[in-house]
């Protein structure tokens, strides 16, 4: 085995003979790349003895902005990614190049993804020759420091973790023409299985469906450039690889790359020229390593400064490459397909191809079921089917009929797949196919944890920028595995791997013990099942130099199987600090999973302390950096959100509805449109903003299913769960798409139903239904022409056309009806008596 220049010597372990051999493989780790230099000057808050110290003033304040200055949100010029892979550990440096093309100071917000298991540990700002290193603080403290600096006119950066794979970068007081670099550093493990490895770097956050009942989801829904436009941001990426073993077949399935070989185990991959113009899909680099038999080893790390601290070790559990399938158990295979609007077109076609190929491998003594979900869930039949030729033909016809439309009500799909009692004679295996474009991940993962029982769940990410945090979480809670199918990739290899894995688990109900080893804090605490071709990562800590046995116990076809292996944990191991961060990240991940079941303050505090101690980003710790110089002396700045690309092959119509509906929604909330720029509010006169304005997917997707009162179903022609906004066009029962809402005439201009709890439901004349609760305004429905006719008939019954002008509704339950002739306020119980049918509809839309 060729040693990495950055690695320390390995302690080799002898492999066990036999078909059920379990190999323990070390993760070779280390930063590998050049470190970013630390800031020369301390940050302003580092001296708590002088909290009111005044920062330096910029010696030449620029002139005041002109009232006609533009306010373009396109602040990012490029993203550069440099990655050093040492063994199966990646050290990554991300450089974002910000520049303000406007005539006014701006504060920018950029929502972007990182690998879902990344240990993010550093952020720096480079402003000219100044380099300011960020400090890890509690999230609320970091935000307060950032806002204080922003108000004072200092350049400041704030990095928040919104999800384990979604981050929000804020940069305050970027002056006109000024360029700033934001430099991030992170470590993460590279996934290796079946003799191959893959490095993935995500580039864009896909549009997220956020159910109306979801609380504040945080900054997870960046604005999207209009169809036919792009951000103009460039993307460059370089990967320096030293695998430690021989590598072959290096290639990218997502981009064109230039590969330079520098030895049997070393190579460089560079994004080819012409490939750096759009950040619209994950970058994926694959390679083969060594031979079919894995190499064995154990690597540990101990902090060379704090000798009293425990050391850290990392293991990989890997099954034999050729398990026996003679004793495979009968299975109940459940295929769950996401048929929401974001899956329309290429993604839904790819998902159906995966299921078609998997159906060919169903065995005679298996059963199968196909479930689709978007607004609601439905299936091929009420119960699983046997794989007769007639049933398989019926399944293929059902697949052909599926299309992508509506919102991603994933909870309905989870419940449909796991609620029915399990067959005691069969192992239930659920294959979940989705892009994962939702915002209520914690609710979904908690539901899987409660319902999974003895079933196993495998997730398939379909598309260019899938939600890997959700998909990996589904597989983790379901004791299965996640796989990903990129744009225009054929599903053959992925499905073949899935079929090999589910033929029979190598070991289930795994427990790891340590004899004569003082080991603590092993992660994960619950070891998932070991399937063919799959590897499992295990982190732990130990006290002092020691030698002992690692004991792995599991179940195989009803029998207990025990495997033992000698392990040596060294006293000194100083060169692989990334292992310590990866252990802390694994511990944080396990604690975070406990929050799927609801808030737990003690768990939140434990996560926060781990983040601060190990300098790691979490949902409760943030990185903040503040310049000591006051750059903005004008006293105001314009806040803008940086737009992103729509992920490759994701349909605008599938996400936003009919063409133009996205811009229509954006105007409601002041985002403007390509043809009608918004005003940019400053402390002085309003500034015109002629730059193209992006569209936020959340504007069009925050709605819920629309239960319709039974008395009105005949009038509307819709069932209890018909689609709302963002459904790719609202369809009647005959499949026709409604005419644009803008073309409909209505006798009312607005309805405002003020409920007892103070929330308001607003029905606009164009058919949009908004729920207003405090400062939050959520689009909950987009009415069809038939719906508007029903509303108008109810108003006519109540005599609304003859009502005189009135006043706005007061507090308490009331209904305000605005018409071209005026308005009238109806109060309960008067409202209930005059418009009982209409109120049933309103309450149904509000949920």
C-alpha positions in Angstrom: 0.0 0.0 0.0 1.4 3.4 -1.0 1.5 5.8 1.9 0.1 9.3 1.6 2.7 12.0 2.3 0.2 13.4 4.9 -0.5 10.1 6.7 1.0 8.4 9.7 1.9 4.7 9.6 -1.0 2.2 9.6 -1.4 -0.7 12.0 -2.4 -3.6 9.7 -5.0 -6.1 10.9 -5.3 -9.7 9.7 -8.4 -10.5 7.8 -10.7 -13.4 8.7 -11.1 -16.3 6.2 -14.4 -17.6 4.9 -17.4 -16.3 3.0 -18.7 -14.2 5.9 -15.4 -12.3 6.5 -15.9 -8.9 7.9 -13.1 -6.5 7.1 -12.2 -3.5 9.3 -10.7 -0.7 7.1 -9.3 2.6 8.4 -10.2 5.9 7.0 -7.1 7.8 5.9 -7.6 11.4 6.7 -6.0 14.8 6.9 -6.4 18.2 5.4 -4.0 17.5 2.6 -4.3 21.0 1.1 -2.7 24.3 1.9 -4.2 26.0 4.9 -5.8 29.4 4.5 -3.7 31.9 6.4 -5.2 33.3 9.6 -6.2 36.9 9.9 -3.4 39.2 11.0 -5.6 41.5 13.1 -8.1 40.4 15.8 -11.8 40.8 15.2 -13.5 43.7 17.0 -15.4 41.5 19.5 -12.3 39.6 20.7 -11.7 42.2 23.4 -14.6 42.0 25.7 -13.0 44.5 28.1 -13.8 47.3 25.5 -17.2 46.4 24.0 -17.8 50.0 23.0 -14.5 50.6 21.2 -15.0 52.6 18.0 -13.7 50.9 14.8 -11.5 52.8 12.3 -13.2 55.1 9.8 -12.6 54.7 6.1 -10.2 57.6 5.2 -12.0 58.6 2.0 -15.8 58.1 2.2 -17.3 57.7 -1.3 -20.0 60.1 -2.5 -23.6 59.6 -1.7 -25.5 57.3 -4.0 -27.6 58.7 -6.9 -31.4 58.1 -6.5 -31.5 56.4 -9.9 -28.8 53.8 -9.0 -29.6 50.2 -9.8 -30.0 47.4 -7.3 -29.0 44.2 -9.1 -29.1 41.0 -6.9 -26.4 39.3 -9.0 -23.6 39.8 -6.6 -21.7 36.6 -7.0 -19.2 36.5 -9.9 -17.9 33.0 -9.3 -17.4 30.0 -7.0 -14.0 28.2 -6.9 -13.8 24.8 -5.3 -10.4 23.1 -4.5 -10.5 19.6 -3.1 -7.7 17.5 -1.7 -8.7 13.8 -1.3 -6.4 11.7 0.9 -7.7 8.1 1.1 -11.4 8.4 1.5 -11.3 11.8 3.2 -11.9 15.0 1.3 -10.6 18.4 2.5 -12.5 21.2 0.6 -11.9 24.9 0.2 -14.7 27.0 -1.3 -14.1 30.5 -2.4 -17.0 32.7 -3.3 -16.2 35.9 -5.2 -18.6 38.7 -4.4 -18.8 42.0 -6.2 -21.3 44.9 -6.0 -22.1 46.2 -9.5 -24.6 48.7 -8.1 -24.4 52.4 -7.3 -25.5 51.8 -3.7 -24.2 49.7 -0.8 -25.8 46.3 -0.5 -26.2 43.4 2.0 -26.2 40.1 0.2 -27.8 36.7 1.1 -26.7 33.6 -0.7 -28.4 30.2 -0.1 -26.2 27.3 -1.3 -25.5 23.6 -0.6 -22.6 21.7 0.8 -22.1 18.0 1.2 -24.6 16.8 3.8 -22.0 15.2 6.1 -19.6 18.1 5.8 -17.7 19.3 8.9 -17.6 23.0 8.2 -14.9 24.6 10.4 -13.7 27.9 8.9 -14.9 31.0 7.2 -12.7 34.0 6.2 -13.3 37.3 4.4 -10.7 38.7 2.1 -11.1 42.5 1.4 -8.3 43.8 -0.6 -5.2 42.8 1.4 -7.1 42.4 4.7 -8.0 38.9 5.8 -10.6 38.5 8.6 -11.1 35.0 10.1 -14.5 34.1 11.4 -15.3 33.1 15.0 -17.5 30.2 15.9 -20.3 31.6 18.1 -23.8 30.5 19.3 -26.1 31.3 16.5 -28.0 34.1 18.2 -24.8 35.7 19.4 -23.3 35.5 15.9 -26.4 37.1 14.4 -26.2 40.0 17.0 -22.6 40.7 16.2 -23.4 40.7 12.5 -26.3 43.1 12.8 -24.3 45.4 15.1 -21.5 45.5 12.5 -24.0 46.0 9.6 -25.6 49.0 11.4 -22.2 50.5 12.1 -21.2 50.3 8.4 -18.6 47.6 8.7 -18.2 44.8 6.2 -19.3 41.6 8.0 -19.9 38.0 7.0 -22.3 35.5 8.7 -22.6 31.8 7.8 -25.6 29.9 9.2 -26.5 26.2 8.7 -30.1 25.9 7.7 -30.0 22.2 7.1 -27.0 19.9 7.3 -26.7 20.4 3.5 -28.0 24.0 3.1 -26.1 27.1 4.3 -26.9 30.8 4.2 -24.1 33.2 3.6 -24.7 36.9 4.5 -22.3 39.7 3.6 -23.1 43.2 4.8 -22.0 46.6 3.5 -20.5 45.7 0.1 -19.7 49.0 -1.3 -20.3 49.9 -5.0 -17.6 48.3 -7.1 -16.1 46.5 -4.1 -14.9 42.9 -4.4 -14.9 40.5 -1.4 -13.9 36.9 -1.2 -15.6 34.5 1.2 -13.4 31.4 1.9 -14.9 28.3 3.5 -13.1 25.2 4.7 -14.7 21.8 5.4 -13.9 18.1 5.7 -16.1 15.1 4.8 -15.9 11.4 4.0 -15.9 10.1 0.4 -18.4 7.4 -0.2 -16.8 4.1 -1.3 -18.6 0.8 -2.2 -18.3 -2.1 -4.5 -14.6 -1.3 -5.2 -15.4 2.2 -6.3 -15.5 5.7 -4.8 -17.4 8.9 -5.6 -16.8 12.5 -4.7 -19.8 14.8 -4.9 -19.9 18.5 -4.6 -23.4 20.1 -4.9 -23.8 23.5 -6.6 -27.4 24.6 -6.2 -30.3 24.3 -3.8 -33.3 23.0 -5.7 -36.8 24.5 -5.1 -38.3 23.3 -1.9 -42.0 22.5 -1.4 -43.0 23.9 2.1 -46.3 22.7 3.5 -48.5 25.4 4.9 -48.5 23.9 8.3 -44.7 24.0 8.4 -43.3 26.6 10.8 -40.5 28.9 9.8 -38.2 26.7 7.7 -35.3 29.1 7.6 -33.4 30.3 4.6 -33.8 27.3 2.4 -35.6 28.7 -0.7 -33.3 31.0 -2.8 -34.8 33.0 -5.6 -34.5 31.4 -9.0 -33.6 33.2 -12.2 -36.4 33.5 -14.7 -36.7 30.8 -17.4 -34.3 31.5 -20.3 -31.9 33.5 -18.0 -28.9 32.6 -16.0 -27.0 34.1 -13.1 -23.7 34.7 -15.0 -21.8 33.1 -12.1 -18.8 31.0 -13.1 -17.8 27.7 -11.5 -14.3 26.2 -11.3 -13.3 23.0 -9.6 -10.0 21.2 -9.0 -9.6 17.8 -7.3 -6.2 16.7 -6.1 -6.3 13.0 -5.3 -3.9 10.8 -3.4 -5.9 7.6 -2.7 -3.1 5.7 -1.0 -3.9 2.7 -3.2 -3.9 2.4 -7.0 -6.8 4.1 -8.8 -8.3 3.5 -12.2 -11.2 4.6 -14.4 -11.4 8.2 -13.1 -14.3 10.0 -14.8 -17.1 12.4 -14.1 -20.7 11.5 -14.9 -21.9 15.1 -14.5 -19.3 17.4 -16.2 -16.5 17.3 -18.7 -13.2 17.1 -16.8 -9.5 17.0 -17.7 -7.7 14.2 -15.9 -3.9 14.2 -15.3 -2.3 11.1 -13.8 0.7 11.6 -11.5 1.3 8.1 -10.4 -0.7 4.9 -9.6 -2.5 6.4 -6.7 -2.4 10.1 -7.6 -4.3 12.2 -10.1 -5.7 15.7 -10.7 -9.2 16.4 -12.1 -10.0 19.9 -13.4 -13.3 21.1 -14.7 -13.0 21.4 -18.5 -13.0 24.9 -20.1 -16.6 25.8 -21.0 -18.1 23.8 -18.2 -17.9 26.6 -15.6 -20.8 28.8 -16.7 -23.7 27.4 -14.8 -24.2 26.0 -11.3 -27.2 23.9 -12.0 -26.2 20.3 -11.0 -24.0 18.3 -8.6 -20.4 17.7 -9.6 -19.7 14.0 -9.4 -16.3 12.3 -9.8 -16.0 8.5 -9.7 -13.0 6.1 -9.6 -12.1 2.5 -8.9 -9.6 1.6 -6.2 -7.2 -1.3 -5.7 -8.5 -4.8 -6.3 -11.7 -6.6 -5.4 -10.3 -7.6 -1.9 -10.2 -4.5 0.4 -7.0 -3.5 2.2 -7.1 -3.6 5.9 -5.9 -1.1 8.5 -6.7 1.1 11.5 -5.9 4.7 11.8 -6.3 6.8 15.0 -5.7 10.4 16.0 -4.9 12.0 19.4 -4.7 15.7 20.0 -0.9 16.5 20.4 -1.7 19.6 22.5 -4.3 18.3 25.0 -2.8 15.0 26.0 -5.6 14.3 28.5 -8.2 14.2 25.7 -9.3 10.8 24.3 -8.1 9.7 20.9 -10.3 9.1 17.9 -10.5 6.1 15.6 -12.4 5.5 12.4 -13.4 2.1 11.0 -15.3 0.8 7.9 -17.3 -2.4 8.1 -17.2 -4.1 4.8 -19.0 -7.4 3.8 -17.6 -10.1 1.6 -17.7 -9.2 -2.1 -19.6 -12.3 -3.1 -22.2 -13.2 -0.5 -24.4 -16.3 -0.9 -27.9 -15.8 -2.1 -29.0 -19.4 -1.6 -30.9 -18.6 1.6 -32.6 -15.4 0.5 -35.9 -14.7 2.3 -39.2 -13.8 0.6 -39.7 -10.1 0.2 -42.5 -7.5 0.0 -41.2 -4.9 -2.4 -42.9 -1.4 -2.2 -41.9 1.2 -4.8 -42.9 4.7 -3.9 -42.7 7.4 -6.6 -42.7 11.1 -6.2 -45.0 12.5 -8.8 -44.9 16.1 -7.8 -44.5 19.0 -10.2 -40.7 19.2 -9.7 -40.4 15.6 -11.0 -42.2 16.3 -14.2 -40.4 15.6 -17.5 -37.0 14.0 -17.3 -36.9 13.1 -13.5 -40.3 11.2 -13.5 -39.2 9.3 -16.7 -36.0 8.3 -15.0 -37.8 7.2 -11.8 -40.2 5.0 -13.9 -37.3 3.4 -15.7 -35.8 2.5 -12.3 -39.0 0.7 -11.2 -39.4 -1.0 -14.6 -35.9 -2.5 -14.4 -36.4 -3.5 -10.7 -39.6 -5.3 -11.5 -37.7 -7.7 -13.8 -35.8 -9.0 -10.8 -38.9 -9.7 -8.6 -38.8 -13.4 -7.6 -41.8 -15.8 -7.8 -42.2 -15.9 -4.0 -42.0 -12.1 -3.6 -44.9 -9.6 -3.7 -44.8 -6.0 -4.9 -46.8 -2.7 -4.8 -46.4 0.7 -6.5 -47.5 3.9 -4.7 -47.4 7.4 -6.2 -47.8 10.6 -4.2 -48.0 14.3 -4.9 -51.0 16.1 -3.3 -52.1 12.7 -1.9 -51.0 9.1 -2.2 -52.6 6.3 -4.2 -51.5 2.8 -5.3 -51.6 0.1 -7.9 -54.0 -1.8 -5.7 -55.3 -2.2 -2.1 -52.8 -4.9 -1.3 -49.4 -6.2 -2.7 -49.6 -8.3 -5.8 -47.9 -11.6 -6.8 -45.5 -11.2 -9.8 -47.7 -13.0 -12.3 -47.3 -12.0 -16.0 -50.7 -10.3 -15.8 -49.9 -8.3 -12.7 -46.5 -7.2 -14.0 -48.2 -6.0 -17.2 -50.7 -4.1 -15.1 -47.9 -2.6 -13.2 -46.1 -1.4 -16.3 -49.3 0.2 -17.6 -49.8 1.9 -14.3 -46.2 3.3 -14.5 -46.9 4.6 -18.0 -49.9 6.6 -16.7 -47.9 8.5 -14.0 -47.1 12.2 -14.6 -45.5 14.9 -12.4 -47.7 17.6 -11.0 -48.8 19.2 -7.7 -46.9 19.6 -4.5 -44.6 17.2 -2.7 -46.8 15.9 0.2 -44.2 13.2 1.0 -45.9 12.4 4.3 -48.7 10.8 2.4 -46.3 8.6 0.6 -44.5 7.5 3.8 -47.8 6.7 5.5 -49.2 4.8 2.5 -46.0 2.6 2.3 -45.6 1.9 6.0 -49.0 2.0 7.6 -50.4 -1.3 6.4 -49.5 -4.3 8.7 -46.4 -6.1 7.6 -46.5 -9.6 6.1 -44.8 -11.8 8.8 -43.6 -14.2 6.1 -41.8 -11.5 4.1 -39.2 -8.8 4.7 -40.7 -5.5 3.6 -38.3 -3.4 1.5 -39.4 0.1 0.5 -37.8 1.8 -2.5 -38.5 5.6 -2.3 -37.8 7.5 -5.5 -37.8 11.4 -5.2 -35.8 14.6 -5.8 -36.4 15.5 -2.1 -37.4 19.1 -2.9 -39.2 19.7 0.4 -38.7 21.9 3.4 -40.2 19.7 6.2 -37.4 17.1 6.4 -37.5 16.7 10.1 -41.3 15.9 10.1 -40.7 13.3 7.3 -37.8 11.6 9.1 -39.6 11.5 12.4 -42.6 9.8 10.7 -40.3 7.1 9.2 -38.7 6.5 12.6 -42.1 6.0 14.2 -43.5 3.7 11.4 -40.5 1.8 10.0 -40.9 -1.3 12.3 -39.0 -4.2 10.8 -39.1 -2.8 7.2 -36.1 -1.6 5.4 -36.1 1.7 3.3 -33.9 2.4 0.4 -33.9 5.9 -1.1 -33.2 6.8 -4.7 -32.3 10.4 -5.5 -33.5 11.3 -9.0 -32.2 14.4 -10.6 -29.4 16.9 -10.8 -29.4 18.6 -7.4 -31.3 16.3 -5.1 -31.8 16.8 -1.4 -29.1 14.4 -0.2 -29.7 15.3 3.5 -33.3 14.0 3.2 -32.4 10.9 1.1 -29.5 9.9 3.3 -31.7 10.4 6.3 -34.5 8.3 4.9 -32.1 5.4 4.3 -30.5 5.9 7.8 -33.9 5.8 9.6 -35.0 2.9 7.4 -31.8 0.9 7.9 -31.2 0.8 4.2 -29.0 2.7 1.8 -29.2 5.7 -0.5 -28.4 5.8 -4.2 -28.4 8.7 -6.7 -29.2 8.8 -10.4 -27.9 11.9 -12.2 -29.3 13.7 -15.2 -29.4 11.5 -18.3 -27.8 8.6 -16.5 -29.1 5.1 -17.2 -30.5 3.3 -14.1 -28.9 -0.1 -15.0 -25.9 0.0 -12.6 -27.8 1.6 -9.8 -30.7 -0.9 -10.0 -28.3 -3.8 -10.3 -26.5 -2.7 -7.1 -29.9 -2.3 -5.3 -31.0 -5.8 -6.4 -27.7 -7.3 -5.2 -28.1 -5.6 -1.8 -31.6 -6.7 -1.2 -31.1 -10.3 -2.2 -30.2 -10.9 1.4 -28.6 -8.8 4.1 -25.1 -10.0 5.1 -25.8 -9.1 8.7 -28.7 -7.6 10.5 -29.2 -6.3 14.1 -25.5 -5.6 14.3 -23.8 -4.8 17.6 -20.1 -3.9 18.1 -18.3 -4.8 21.3 -14.8 -4.0 22.5 -12.8 -6.5 24.7 -9.8 -5.1 26.6 -10.3 -1.8 24.9 -11.3 1.4 26.8 -13.6 2.7 24.0 -16.4 5.3 24.4 -18.7 7.4 22.3 -19.1 5.1 19.3 -21.0 6.6 16.4 -23.5 5.6 15.1 -24.9 4.1 18.3 -27.2 1.9 16.3 -25.3 0.1 13.5 -27.4 -0.3 10.3 -27.8 -3.6 8.5 -24.9 -4.6 6.3 -25.9 -5.4 2.7 -23.8 -6.8 -0.1 -21.4 -4.2 -1.5 -22.2 -1.6 1.2 -19.7 -0.2 3.7 -20.5 1.2 7.1 -18.5 4.0 8.7 -17.9 3.8 12.5 -16.3 6.5 14.6 -15.3 6.3 18.2 -12.9 7.6 20.9 -10.4 5.7 23.2 -8.3 6.4 26.2 -4.6 5.6 26.0 -2.5 3.1 24.1 -4.1 -0.4 24.2 -4.5 -3.7 22.3 -7.7 -5.7 22.3 -10.5 -7.3 20.3 -13.3 -5.7 18.2 -16.3 -8.1 18.3 -19.0 -7.8 15.7 -22.2 -9.7 16.4 -25.2 -9.9 14.0 -28.0 -12.0 12.7 -27.8 -14.0 9.4 -30.9 -15.9 8.3 -32.1 -16.3 11.9 -28.7 -17.4 13.2 -26.3 -15.4 15.4 -22.9 -14.8 13.9 -19.9 -13.5 15.8 -16.8 -12.1 14.2 -13.7 -11.1 16.2 -10.7 -9.0 15.1 -7.5 -7.8 16.9 -7.1 -4.0 17.1 -4.2 -1.9 18.3 -4.9 1.8 19.3 -1.7 3.8 19.5 -0.5 6.4 22.1 0.7 8.9 19.5 -1.1 9.8 16.3 -0.9 13.5 15.4 -1.2 13.9 11.7 -5.0 13.3 11.1 -6.9 16.0 12.9 -9.8 15.6 10.4 -10.7 12.4 12.2 -11.6 14.4 15.4 -13.9 16.7 13.4 -15.6 13.8 11.7 -16.2 12.1 15.0 -17.8 15.3 16.4 -19.8 15.7 13.2 -21.1 12.1 13.6 -22.0 12.7 17.3 -23.8 15.9 16.3 -25.7 14.1 13.6 -27.0 11.4 16.0 -28.1 14.1 18.5 -29.8 16.0 15.8 -31.8 12.8 14.8 -33.3 12.8 18.3 -34.9 16.1 17.5 -37.1 14.5 14.8 -39.5 13.6 17.6 -39.8 17.2 18.9 -37.9 20.0 20.7 -35.5 18.9 23.4 -33.5 21.8 25.0 -30.9 19.5 26.6 -30.1 17.9 23.2 -29.9 21.4 21.5 -27.4 22.5 24.2 -25.3 19.3 23.8 -25.1 20.0 20.0 -24.2 23.6 20.6 -21.4 22.7 23.0 -20.0 20.2 20.6 -20.0 22.7 17.8 -18.2 25.4 19.9 -15.7 22.9 21.3 -14.7 21.4 17.9 -15.3 24.6 15.9 -18.0 23.1 13.8 -21.1 24.5 12.1 -24.4 23.2 13.4 -27.9 24.5 13.4 -27.1 26.3 16.6 -23.6 27.6 16.0 -22.5 30.1 13.3 -19.4 31.6 11.9 -19.2 35.4 12.0 -16.4 37.7 10.7 -16.3 41.5 11.1 -14.0 44.0 9.5 -12.5 46.6 11.8 -12.9 49.4 9.2 -16.1 51.3 8.6 -16.6 51.2 4.9 -20.2 52.4 4.6 -20.6 55.9 6.0 -24.0 56.5 4.2 -26.0 54.9 7.0 -28.1 52.6 4.8 -27.8 49.6 2.5 -30.0 47.6 0.3 -30.7 44.0 1.2 -30.9 41.6 -1.7 -31.0 37.8 -2.1 -28.6 36.3 -4.7 -30.5 34.3 -7.3 -29.6 30.8 -8.3 -30.1 28.6 -11.3 -33.0 26.2 -11.7 -31.5 22.7 -11.4 -30.8 21.0 -14.7 -33.9 19.2 -16.2 -36.3 20.6 -13.5 -39.3 22.1 -15.1 -40.3 25.7 -14.4 -43.9 24.8 -15.2 -43.7 21.8 -12.9 -42.5 24.0 -10.0 -44.3 27.3 -10.6 -47.4 26.1 -12.5 -48.4 27.6 -15.9 -46.0 29.8 -17.7 -46.0 33.2 -16.1 -47.6 32.1 -12.8 -44.3 32.3 -10.9 -43.8 36.0 -11.8 -47.5 36.5 -11.0 -46.9 35.2 -7.5 -43.8 37.2 -7.1 -45.5 40.5 -7.6 -47.9 39.7 -4.8 -45.0 39.7 -2.3 -43.1 42.6 -3.9 -40.5 40.6 -5.7 -41.4 42.1 -9.0 -40.9 40.4 -12.4 -38.6 40.5 -15.4 -40.8 43.2 -17.0 -41.7 45.1 -13.9 -38.8 45.8 -11.5 -39.6 46.5 -7.9 -38.7 49.5 -5.8 -35.7 49.1 -3.6 -36.4 50.7 -0.3 -33.7 52.8 1.4 -33.7 55.4 4.1 -34.1 58.2 1.6 -36.0 58.3 -1.7 -37.0 55.0 -3.3 -34.5 53.7 -5.9 -35.5 52.2 -9.2 -34.3 48.6 -9.8 -34.2 47.9 -13.5 -32.2 44.7 -13.1 -33.9 41.3 -13.7 -35.6 40.1 -10.6 -35.5 36.4 -9.7 -38.5 34.3 -8.7 -38.6 32.4 -5.4 -40.0 28.9 -5.7 -41.4 29.2 -2.2 -43.7 32.0 -3.4 -45.5 29.4 -5.6 -45.2 26.3 -3.5 -46.4 27.3 0.0 -49.8 25.7 0.0 -51.6 22.6 1.2 -54.1 20.2 -0.2 -57.6 21.7 -0.6 -60.3 19.8 1.2 -63.6 20.8 -0.4 -66.9 20.5 1.5 -69.0 17.6 0.4 -71.9 19.9 -0.6 -69.7 21.7 -3.1 -67.9 18.9 -4.8 -70.4 18.6 -7.6 -70.1 22.3 -8.3 -66.3 22.4 -8.4 -65.7 19.1 -10.1 -62.8 18.4 -7.8 -62.2 15.8 -5.1 -61.0 16.4 -1.6 -57.3 16.6 -2.5 -57.1 18.4 -5.8 -53.8 20.2 -6.6 -53.2 23.9 -5.8 -50.5 26.3 -6.9 -47.4 25.0 -8.5 -49.1 21.9 -9.8 -48.0 22.3 -13.4 -51.5 23.5 -14.4 -54.7 22.8 -12.5 -56.7 20.0 -14.2 -60.3 19.2 -14.3 -61.4 15.6 -14.2 -61.2 15.4 -18.0 -57.5 16.4 -17.9 -58.0 19.8 -19.5 -55.8 22.7 -18.2 -57.7 25.7 -17.0 -57.4 29.0 -18.7 -55.1 31.6 -17.1 -56.6 33.1 -14.0 -55.8 36.6 -15.3 -58.4 36.2 -18.0 -61.3 35.4 -15.7 -63.7 38.1 -14.6 -65.0 38.2 -11.1 -67.8 40.2 -9.5 -65.7 40.6 -6.3 -62.3 42.2 -6.0 -61.3 40.6 -2.6 -62.6 38.5 0.2 -61.1 38.7 3.7 -62.1 36.1 6.3 -60.8 37.2 9.7 -61.0 34.2 12.0 -61.3 34.0 15.8 -57.5 33.4 16.3 -56.7 36.6 14.4 -55.4 35.0 11.2 -56.9 36.1 7.9 -57.7 34.2 4.7 -57.6 36.4 1.7 -59.2 35.4 -1.7 -57.9 37.6 -4.5 -60.0 38.2 -7.7 -57.4 36.3 -9.7 -58.0 33.1 -7.7 -55.0 33.2 -5.4 -55.8 32.3 -1.7 -53.5 33.6 0.9 -53.3 32.8 4.6 -52.0 35.8 6.7 -50.8 35.0 10.2 -48.9 37.8 11.8 -46.1 38.8 9.4 -46.2 35.6 7.5 -48.2 35.4 4.3 -48.6 31.9 2.7 -50.2 31.0 -0.6 -52.5 28.1 0.2 -54.5 27.7 -3.0 -54.9 28.7 -6.6 -58.5 28.5 -7.6 -59.9 27.2 -10.8 -62.5 28.9 -12.9 -65.1 26.4 -11.5 -64.0 27.4 -7.9 -64.4 31.1 -8.7 -67.9 30.4 -10.1 -68.9 28.6 -6.9 -67.6 31.5 -4.8 -69.6 34.0 -6.9 -72.8 32.0 -6.6 -72.4 31.9 -2.8 -71.9 35.7 -2.8 -75.0 36.2 -5.0 -77.0 34.1 -2.6 -75.9 36.3 0.3 -76.8 39.4 -1.7 -73.2 40.7 -2.0 -73.7 42.5 -5.3 -76.1 44.9 -3.6 -74.1 45.7 -0.5 -73.2 49.3 0.1 -69.7 50.6 0.8 -68.5 49.8 4.3 -65.5 49.8 6.6 -62.6 47.4 7.0 -63.2 44.5 9.3 -62.6 45.0 13.0 -61.1 42.4 15.4 -62.9 39.2 15.9 -64.5 36.8 13.4 -65.7 38.6 10.3 -66.0 38.5 6.6 -65.1 41.5 4.4 -66.4 41.3 0.8 -65.0 44.0 -1.5 -66.8 44.5 -4.8 -66.5 47.1 -7.5 -69.5 48.9 -5.9 -68.1 48.9 -2.4 -67.6 46.6 0.5 -69.5 45.1 3.5 -68.5 43.5 6.7 -70.4 40.4 8.0 -69.8 39.3 11.5 -70.5 35.9 13.1 -73.2 34.7 13.4 -74.5 37.0 10.7 -71.8 35.8 8.3 -72.6 32.1 8.9 -76.3 32.7 8.2 -75.7 34.8 5.0 -72.8 32.8 3.5 -72.6 29.4 5.2 -71.5 27.5 2.1 -68.8 30.0 1.3 -67.4 29.9 4.9 -67.2 26.1 4.6 -65.0 26.5 1.5 -62.9 29.2 3.2 -62.2 27.0 6.3 -61.4 24.1 4.0 -58.8 26.1 2.1 -57.3 27.4 5.4 -57.0 23.8 6.8 
